[in-house]
Amino acid sequence: MSLAHELINTTAERIDAVEISKTFTTKRRTVLALDRVNLKVAEGEFVCLVGPSGCGKSTLLNIIAGLEQPDSGQVLANGEPVSEPGRDRMVMFQEHALFPWLDVMGNVLFGLNLKPGLKDKEREEVAKYYLHLVGLEKLHHANVHELSGGMKQRVALARALAPNPRVLLMDEPFASLDALTREQLYGDIQRIWEARRKTIIFVTHNVREAACLGDRVVLFSRNPGRIRAEFAVNLPRARDINSVQLAHYSTEIMAALKGFTAEEGKEVSE
Amino acid sequence: MKRGIASTVFFLLLLASWEMASQSGLYNPVMLPSPFSVWRYIRESLCDGTLEMATLVTMKRLLIGYAIGLVFGIPLGLLTARFKMFQDTVGLLALGMQTLPSVCWVPLSLLWFGQTEAAMLFVVVMGTLWSVIIATSDGVRTMPPIYIRAARTMGSEGLHTWIKVILPASLPYLVGGMKQGWAFAWRSLMAAEIFVTILTGFGLGQLLHYGRELHAMDQVVAVMIVIIFIGLLADRLFFSPWERFLQRRWGTGVLK
């Protein structure tokens, strides 16, 4: 495999989550985190999963990643059942999860080194390309602890992109960043998504963030974790988180979310 | 530079007061040898080869014993962290054995191995092994599990995860444990060498012991200084590079 071949866009992947159920048992109680959830994500689609904490959205993401197994149901990636993590589906976590014993370059190379068919020189070129893409071309040999929160997430993004996955799974990746850094990253992630055409499933509890990034916003409720509503966001890219049109969408989604939460409260009081 | 001057002045003052104390005539020269007599002993024993031979014998015992301790300690520590069964057996044993100063092994060791190198090695291994097991296992168990999850998504599994993720992630603990293991080994070897005569080699501890027998306190003090010097050198050569690496990468020091 040549370098040019490595860097061309892979075709994005279709993800089908079919009738997924998952329960968690703690000492006190059993929680139905996901109750027969169905989710279809088209090739190259940017889907945001939104809901209150404990609604199972992160669990669904982990199941799609292959990091957790559902109690019943299955995930299909381009029709193939998913049972374990795969290089076609890379994950970005809320915590950057960068390896402190490696420098920035070493972190981006970690996944690439596990990818067969490339020469070391080519791997390095690929890593440089993605570090450039996330705007960190000057920090190849910086140590993780020297980077700001936003930079760390950029490295994590480059690390996830480097093996050229077909799907990017993002679990509240910007939740621990300050507002200004987050705004920059909204722009970056949209730009990169346009450039690399990947399927992205993005978990967040921030409705405005979801409306800004997603082609589609999927709303979850908890106890049990179910999909309650979907919203298509028909706004041109690149979207600005502060735009008025966006506010229109996020207000609508927020109202729906509040409706479910109120309903849930009623169920509890009954 | 300023700190260098401070240290130099401090140690020169220390030497000067030592010299003045021995010059004052208040103390018997056997009780308090002068720095010059100590220096004379070091020079003479270096010239006739006694000191080099003793150092060589001691270092050989220490390094071989320490290496055995690491070779067994690190894998056992990994197993202890990974499997409940090992934790409840080897882990518990290590916890208990670590509290036992390894010089306590000398009587049994002599009985089992006789007055041989093996007896000395055994004592050194007992000093190293347990703290390395405990440090390795602590390091692995305190590692954030997200590292393994992240590595799995990138295609790492099995042995690759152990070598490329779990082991380096535990490095801050591991280096701390190796350092402690080294200190224990060094102390117990000196105690063992002073305690018993080993027919196969005449180490620094034995040199110190015979200095005492001959009332040659200049010899005793000289050997003490050599022991300190070797300890410092080992720290600089073996551990400082690791500590600098940890400092640079993690931004913190060694965890203990």
Interface residues (C-beta under 8 A of the other chain):
Chain A: A65 G66 L67 P85 G86 R87 R89 M90 V91 F93 E95 A97 F99 P100 W101 L102 D103 F110 G111 L114 K115 N143 V144 H145 E146 R159 P163
Chain B: P144 I146 Y147 R149 A150 A151 R152 T153 M154 G155 S156 H160 K164 V165 P168 A169 L171 R248 R249 W250 G251 T252
